[in-house]
């Protein structure tokens, strides 16, 4: 094979790789936009009821559920990796087994997540605060995820990449 043919083949492979990467990034962006559009009202409602920033709620949900594409999100309506009972073993045709909690609706998992955080000893001192990094720090130290600092980095990346922190600017929490 001549060096000219090798160059063209290499160039073609490189361009194909760039094209596939760009298409994948565009799909991921559309998927994220759809997810945020769908669950933003729920996250804002919960934020205004509980004082938990919508950025934290959505950032964790996006990461834990693969933006709604994980099996747990699809089959169990569980967007937060919450452990508990489910009825998958009773459903005909479902061979997937899971230790994660089943919810009737996705919004129910969002509400459960908020109640879970509200039971933490650090919650009263943070509610109404919009600094998402502080929330993630406390969640990490409280053992929310076994992935530790990597989990914080990934949720922070979601919040920053999709500018979820802008949702927190409209917090109207007026709790006691």
N, C-alpha and C positions, 0 to 999 in steps of 0.2 A: 504494500500500500504506500502510495506516495505521501510525502509530508503535507502536500496541499489537501489531499483527501482526508488525511488524519485531522488537519486543522479544521476543515469544514465539518467533519463528524463531531469533533470536540465542541465547536461553536454551536452546532445544532443541539447537542445534548445540554449544553449550558443554557441556551435559550429556552429549551423545553422545560428544564428545571425551574428557571425563573418564572415562566408562564404558569406552571403548576403551583408554585409557591404563591404567586400573586392571586390565582384563582382561589386557592385555599384560604388566604387571608381575607379576600372579599367575602367568601362564604361565612367565615368566622365572624366578620364584622356585621353581616346581615343577621346572623343568628343571635349575636349579642344584642343588636338593636331591637330585634323582635322580643327577646326575653325581657329586656329593660322596659320596653313599651307595655308588655303584658303585665308585669308585676310591679311596676313603679307605683300605681295607685295603692296597691296593698302595702308596699313598704312605707309610703308617705303616711297612710292612715295609721299604721302601727307606730311610726315615729311620733306622730302627734298624740297618740294615746299613751305611749310608754316612755318617751324621751330617748329612745334608742335611735341613733342616726340611720336614716334610710340607706346611706352609703354602706354601712356595716351590714345591714339586713340583706341588701341586694348583692353586695360583694361576696359575702359568705355563701349565699344561695347560688350565685353564678358559678363559683368555684366548686362547691360541694355537689352540685347537680350537673355539672358539665353544660351549663346554660340550658338545663331542662332536658338534656339528651341522655342522661344516665338511666340505667334500668330502674334504679330506685325512684327516680323522678317520674319515669313513665308508668311503671307498674304499681308503685306505692304512693305516688304523690308526695314523696319525701324529698325535699330540696335541701336538706341540711345534714344528712347522714345521721339522723337521730335513731338510736338503737331502741328496739321494742318489738312488740308483737305484730304479726301480719297474718293474712289468710291466704297467702300464695299457694300453700300446700292443698287448699281446698278448691282452687280454681282449675277447671278442666283445660288441659292443653298447655298449662304453664309449668315448665320444668325448672324454672329458676328458683333457687332457695336463697333466702336472705334473712339476716338477723336484724334488719332495720324495720322501724315502725311504719305501719301503713296508715295513711290518712285518706279520708273520703275525697277531699279536694286539696289542691296544692296550697290554697290560702290557709287551710287548717294547719299545715306544717309551718307556715310563716308565723301564725299566731302562737303555736307551740314553742317555736324558737324564742320568741319574745318572752313568753312566760318562763322559759328555762333561764334566760339571762336575768330576768327580774328576781329570781330566787337567790342570786349570787350575793354574797356579803358586800361586794364592792359596788353593786348596782345603785344603791341610794346616793352615793357620792358622785356618780357619773350621769345619772338620768338628766336629760336636758342639755348635756354637753355635746357639742357638734364635732369635737376633735376625734375623728375616726381612729387615728393612730393610738390614742389613749385607750379606746375601747378594745382594740385588737390586742394591745399589750396586756390588759387585764384578762381578757379571754384566754390568751396564751398562758399566762401565769396560773390561771384557774384550771388549766388542763382541758380546755375545749377541744383541742386537736392534739393528737399524738405526734404530729409532724412538727410541732414547735415553731421555731423561727422561720422555717421554710414556709409553713402555712401562713404566717403573718406576711411574709414577702409576697406570696402569691395573691392573697386577698388584697393587699395594698396595691399590687399591680393591676388587679381588676378595677379597683376603685379609681385609680389614676388613669388607666387606659380609656375607660368609658366615662370619665369625669362625673362619677357618681357623687362626689363630694358637693357638687352644685345643688343636689337635692336637699342637702342638710341646711342650706341657707334659708330655707322656708319653714324651719321647724317652728311649730306653734304650740309646743308642749307647755301646758299650764298646770301641770300636776303639783302635788304638795311635796 
